């Protein structure tokens, strides 16, 4: 220490000032690099947190959708069995083809006019394979009909839940006519090994843990104020999941639409809903008794495409049940058109 003091005393004032300036500069540079490294590390941690939050919301949405996916799988699985004979396969396929040939495929057979006429269905040929599936092939002959009806029938065949495939198509038109006859070669794939229920019948449906699951098939249980609600089968040029969805169009000021729910106080729930909107609307939750709107409402996108929105909320109170409107939509734009599909409410995973 004495040596250092002697060294410092021997320095001139100018040299002392230079030494202090150099030490200050070294200290500042060191502090700068330490601060910059800390800032970079904090930025990386923030990005990781944001990425994890995004993944969490994505997985919550996937989990909420699992019930609908499981039910859709069971509907398709019910159309397959390794135990069916060729006659059973033909009978099921015949009923499906005649159903699709009606103008309204959902109507009871023979109650509506046909889209196309199918006078007769010949028995097809079944092909076995060692790959876990069989194929049943037959030919459909359709008498002359307008081309739009023929194309609609072809689209229905391709979209059938019986796993149909069009392998051949021949269209014939008379030189002096406008109607077109068709010969269609159709193959149905029957997957083997679909698990059956304990009774040996159709596959047992998957367990569904959703407290509320609405698939866009009916207006109920939606309630609306100054909003016209209807079921449609298209979102612009796209078809909704399951074939139909809800169209909501405001008709006056203070327009809103909601689904009433009775939930347990103090419990945390997950709500997910698919919405396609031509202008922003407010998605949130409302106390059905006080009309108070919960915090955390979201504004939907206005791109006209179907987007999934998820809300995580805790019902106020310590015990008993609480009546809520979940989801609760507020229409702030009088010219908006909103398509709604697949509303799922379930208790949040702990």
C-alpha positions in Angstrom: 0.0 0.0 0.0 2.9 2.3 0.9 4.5 1.6 -2.5 1.3 2.4 -4.3 1.0 5.7 -2.3 4.6 6.6 -3.2 3.9 5.8 -6.9 0.8 8.0 -6.8 2.6 10.9 -5.1 5.3 10.8 -7.8 2.7 11.3 -10.5 2.1 14.8 -11.9 -1.4 16.3 -11.8 -1.8 15.6 -15.5 -0.7 12.0 -15.1 -3.1 11.6 -12.2 -6.0 12.9 -14.3 -5.1 10.5 -17.1 -5.0 7.6 -14.7 -8.4 8.5 -13.2 -9.9 8.9 -16.7 -8.5 5.6 -17.9 -9.8 3.8 -14.8 -13.2 5.5 -15.3 -13.3 4.4 -18.9 -12.4 0.8 -18.0 -15.1 0.8 -15.4 -17.7 2.2 -17.7 -16.8 -0.3 -20.5 -17.0 -3.2 -18.0 -20.4 -2.0 -16.7 -21.7 -1.5 -20.3 -20.7 -5.1 -21.3 -22.3 -6.5 -18.1 -25.5 -4.5 -18.6 -25.7 -5.4 -22.3 -25.2 -9.1 -21.4 -27.9 -8.9 -18.7 -30.3 -7.1 -21.1 -29.7 -9.8 -23.8 -30.3 -12.5 -21.3 -33.6 -10.9 -20.1 -34.7 -10.5 -23.7 -34.1 -14.2 -24.4 -36.0 -15.1 -21.3 -39.0 -12.9 -22.3 -39.0 -14.5 -25.7 -39.0 -18.0 -24.2 -41.9 -17.0 -21.9 -43.9 -15.6 -24.8 -43.2 -18.8 -26.8 -44.3 -21.0 -23.9 -47.4 -19.0 -23.3 -48.3 -19.3 -27.0 -47.7 -23.1 -26.9 -49.8 -23.4 -23.7 -52.8 -21.6 -25.4 -52.3 -23.8 -28.5 -52.3 -27.0 -26.5 -55.3 -25.8 -24.4 -57.2 -25.3 -27.7 -56.2 -28.8 -28.9 -57.3 -30.3 -25.7 -60.6 -28.5 -25.8 -61.1 -29.8 -29.4 -60.3 -33.4 -28.5 -63.9 -34.2 -27.6 -65.2 -33.2 -31.0 -62.4 -35.0 -32.7 -63.0 -38.2 -30.7 -66.7 -38.1 -31.5 -66.0 -37.5 -35.2 -63.7 -40.5 -35.2 -66.3 -42.7 -33.6 -68.8 -41.7 -36.3 -66.4 -42.8 -39.0 -65.3 -45.9 -37.0 -69.0 -46.9 -36.8 -68.9 -47.4 -40.6 -66.1 -50.0 -40.5 -66.0 -53.6 -39.2 -63.8 -56.6 -39.9 -66.8 -58.8 -39.3 -69.1 -57.5 -42.1 -69.9 -59.8 -45.0 -70.0 -58.6 -48.6 -73.8 -58.5 -48.5 -73.8 -56.2 -45.3 -71.2 -53.9 -46.9 -73.3 -53.7 -50.1 -76.5 -53.0 -48.2 -74.9 -50.2 -46.1 -73.3 -48.7 -49.2 -76.6 -48.9 -51.2 -78.4 -47.0 -48.4 -75.6 -44.3 -48.3 -75.7 -43.8 -52.1 -79.4 -43.5 -52.2 -79.2 -41.0 -49.3 -76.6 -38.9 -51.1 -78.8 -39.0 -54.3 -81.6 -37.1 -52.5 -81.8 -33.3 -52.7 -81.7 -33.2 -48.9 -79.4 -36.0 -47.7 -80.6 -35.4 -44.1 -84.3 -36.1 -44.9 -85.9 -39.5 -44.4 -85.5 -41.8 -47.5 -88.2 -41.2 -50.1 -89.6 -38.0 -48.5 -87.9 -35.5 -50.9 -87.1 -35.2 -54.5 -83.9 -36.8 -55.7 -80.9 -34.8 -56.9 -80.1 -37.6 -59.3 -81.9 -40.8 -60.2 -80.2 -44.2 -59.7 -82.5 -46.8 -61.1 -80.5 -49.8 -60.1 -77.3 -50.8 -58.2 -75.5 -53.9 -59.3 -73.7 -56.0 -56.7 -70.1 -55.1 -56.4 -66.9 -57.0 -55.9 -65.0 -57.2 -52.6 -61.2 -57.3 -52.6 -59.3 -58.5 -49.5 -55.8 -57.4 -48.5 -53.3 -58.3 -45.9 -52.8 -54.6 -44.9 -55.7 -54.3 -42.5 -58.5 -53.2 -44.9 -60.8 -54.4 -47.6 -62.2 -52.7 -50.7 -65.7 -53.0 -52.1 -66.0 -51.8 -55.7 -69.2 -51.2 -57.6 -70.5 -49.1 -60.6 -73.2 -46.5 -60.4 -75.1 -45.6 -63.6 -76.8 -42.2 -63.4 -79.4 -41.3 -66.2 -79.0 -37.9 -67.9 -79.2 -35.0 -65.6 -78.0 -31.4 -65.5 -74.2 -31.1 -64.9 -74.6 -29.2 -61.7 -76.5 -32.1 -60.1 -74.0 -34.6 -61.3 -71.1 -32.6 -59.8 -72.9 -32.1 -56.5 -73.5 -35.9 -56.3 -69.8 -36.5 -57.0 -68.7 -34.1 -54.2 -71.1 -35.9 -51.8 -69.6 -39.3 -52.7 -66.1 -38.0 -52.0 -67.1 -36.5 -48.7 -69.0 -39.5 -47.4 -68.1 -40.9 -43.9 -68.1 -44.3 -45.5 -64.6 -43.6 -46.9 -65.7 -43.7 -50.6 -63.3 -43.1 -53.5 -64.2 -42.4 -57.1 -61.9 -44.5 -59.3 -63.5 -44.0 -62.6 -65.9 -41.5 -64.2 -67.5 -41.4 -67.7 -69.7 -38.5 -68.7 -71.9 -38.8 -71.8 -74.0 -36.1 -73.5 -76.2 -36.3 -76.5 -75.2 -34.1 -79.4 -78.5 -32.2 -79.3 -79.0 -32.1 -75.6 -77.6 -30.4 -72.5 -78.1 -33.1 -69.9 -75.3 -35.5 -69.0 -75.3 -39.2 -68.1 -72.7 -40.6 -65.8 -71.0 -43.9 -65.1 -69.2 -43.8 -61.8 -66.9 -46.4 -60.4 -66.8 -46.2 -56.6 -64.6 -48.0 -54.1 -65.4 -48.2 -50.5 -62.6 -48.9 -48.0 -63.5 -50.9 -44.9 -60.8 -50.8 -42.2 -60.4 -53.9 -40.1 -59.7 -54.0 -36.4 -62.0 -51.2 -35.2 -62.6 -51.9 -31.5 -66.1 -52.9 -30.7 -68.1 -52.2 -27.6 -68.4 -54.9 -24.8 -71.7 -55.9 -26.3 -70.1 -56.6 -29.6 -72.0 -53.8 -31.4 -70.7 -50.5 -32.6 -67.5 -49.0 -31.2 -68.0 -47.5 -27.7 -67.9 -43.7 -27.8 -64.9 -42.0 -26.3 -65.3 -40.5 -22.9 -66.1 -36.8 -23.1 -65.2 -34.6 -20.2 -66.7 -31.4 -21.7 -69.4 -29.7 -19.6 -70.8 -28.1 -22.7 -70.1 -29.0 -26.3 -72.0 -27.3 -29.1 -71.2 -28.2 -32.7 -73.1 -25.7 -34.8 -76.0 -28.0 -35.7 -78.8 -25.9 -34.0 -79.6 -22.4 -32.8 -80.4 -23.7 -29.4 -79.2 -23.0 -26.7 -78.1 -19.5 -28.0 -80.0 -16.5 -26.8 -79.8 -13.1 -28.5 -80.8 -9.5 -28.2 -81.3 -7.6 -31.5 -79.5 -10.3 -33.4 -80.8 -12.7 -36.0 -79.6 -16.2 -35.6 -79.7 -18.9 -38.3 -77.9 -22.2 -39.2 -75.9 -22.1 -42.4 -73.8 -24.6 -44.2 -71.1 -22.3 -45.6 -68.6 -19.7 -44.4 -68.1 -17.8 -47.6 -66.6 -20.4 -50.0 -65.7 -22.7 -47.2 -67.6 -25.4 -45.4 -67.6 -25.4 -41.6 -66.5 -28.3 -39.5 -69.4 -30.8 -39.2 -71.3 -29.2 -42.1 -73.1 -26.4 -40.4 -72.5 -23.4 -38.1 -74.4 -20.5 -36.6 -74.7 -17.2 -38.5 -75.3 -14.1 -36.3 -76.3 -10.8 -37.8 -77.2 -7.7 -35.6 -80.5 -6.1 -36.3 -80.4 -3.1 -33.9 -78.4 -1.3 -31.2 -77.2 -3.1 -28.1 -76.9 -6.4 -30.1 -75.5 -9.4 -28.2 -75.7 -13.2 -28.2 -74.8 -15.6 -25.5 -75.2 -19.1 -24.1 -76.5 -19.4 -20.5 -74.5 -21.7 -18.2 -74.7 -22.7 -14.6 -71.2 -23.2 -13.2 -69.7 -24.0 -9.8 -68.4 -21.0 -7.8 -64.6 -20.9 -7.2 -63.9 -23.3 -10.1 -61.6 -22.5 -13.1 -62.9 -23.3 -16.6 -61.7 -23.2 -20.1 -63.9 -21.9 -22.9 -63.1 -22.2 -26.5 -65.1 -21.1 -29.6 -64.5 -20.8 -33.3 -65.5 -17.5 -34.8 -65.3 -16.0 -38.3 -66.2 -12.3 -38.4 -66.3 -9.7 -41.1 -65.7 -7.0 -38.5 -64.5 -7.1 -34.9 -66.8 -8.3 -32.2 -66.2 -8.5 -28.4 -65.9 -12.0 -27.0 -66.2 -12.4 -23.2 -68.2 -13.6 -20.2 -71.1 -12.0 -18.4 -72.8 -12.5 -15.1 -76.3 -13.5 -16.0 -77.9 -12.0 -12.9 -76.0 -8.6 -12.6 -75.1 -8.3 -16.3 -71.6 -7.4 -15.3 -69.0 -8.3 -17.9 -65.9 -10.2 -16.7 -62.4 -8.8 -17.2 -60.4 -10.3 -20.1 -62.8 -9.8 -23.0 -61.2 -10.2 -26.4 -61.8 -8.5 -29.7 -62.0 -11.0 -32.6 -60.2 -10.7 -35.9 -62.0 -9.2 -39.0 -60.4 -11.4 -41.7 -63.5 -13.5 -42.3 -61.7 -16.7 -41.6 -62.5 -19.2 -38.8 -60.3 -18.6 -35.8 -60.3 -20.3 -32.5 -60.4 -18.2 -29.3 -59.9 -19.5 -25.8 -60.7 -17.9 -22.4 -59.5 -19.2 -19.0 -61.6 -17.9 -16.2 -62.5 -18.6 -12.5 -66.2 -18.3 -11.4 -66.5 -15.8 -8.6 -67.6 -16.9 -5.2 -66.7 -19.6 -2.7 -69.6 -22.1 -2.9 -72.8 -22.7 -4.7 -73.7 -22.3 -8.4 -73.4 -19.1 -10.5 -75.4 -18.3 -13.7 -73.2 -17.0 -16.4 -73.4 -16.2 -20.1 -70.5 -18.1 -21.7 -69.7 -17.2 -24.3 -71.0 -13.6 -24.5 -70.7 -11.8 -27.8 -71.2 -8.0 -28.2 -71.7 -6.6 -31.7 -70.2 -3.2 -31.9 -70.6 -2.9 -35.7 -74.1 -2.9 -37.1 -73.0 -4.4 -40.5 -71.0 -7.4 -39.2 -71.7 -11.0 -40.1 -70.4 -13.5 -37.6 -70.1 -17.3 -38.1 -69.8 -19.3 -34.9 -68.9 -23.0 -34.6 -67.6 -25.6 -32.0 -68.2 -24.0 -28.5 -66.6 -26.2 -25.8 -66.6 -25.5 -22.1 -64.8 -27.7 -19.6 -63.2 -27.6 -16.2 -59.6 -26.5 -16.4 -56.9 -29.0 -15.8 -55.2 -28.6 -12.5 
